[in-house]
């Protein structure tokens, strides 16, 4: 079970860092729309909740190794989209 714990810890850290960067970008950006920042912060929280919740419940009929590989790839893709949105704020 250590691997699941480590994966949850990693996802929490990444989402925490994304949240911090989004707040920093909103504070130091030139023309920042409050609604865009709130939507971005909400999407980070939802990303974290979605993926941490999915770690404990492997899809039936799917090998655990394949499931977690797919989960990591999807998380990386969504995190990269959020990073791009943060970069566009500055």
Residue pairs with C-beta under 8 A, 6 or more apart in sequence:
3 68
4 55
4 56
7 55
7 68
7 72
8 52
8 55
11 48
11 51
11 52
11 55
11 75
12 48
12 52
14 79
15 44
15 45
15 47
15 48
15 79
18 44
18 79
18 82
18 83
18 86
19 41
19 44
19 45
21 86
22 37
22 40
22 41
22 44
22 82
22 86
22 89
23 41
25 32
25 86
25 89
25 90
26 32
26 37
26 89
28 90
29 89
29 90
32 89
36 89
37 89
40 82
40 85
40 86
40 89
43 82
44 82
47 75
47 78
47 79
47 82
51 71
51 75
54 71
55 68
55 71
58 64
58 67
58 68
59 67
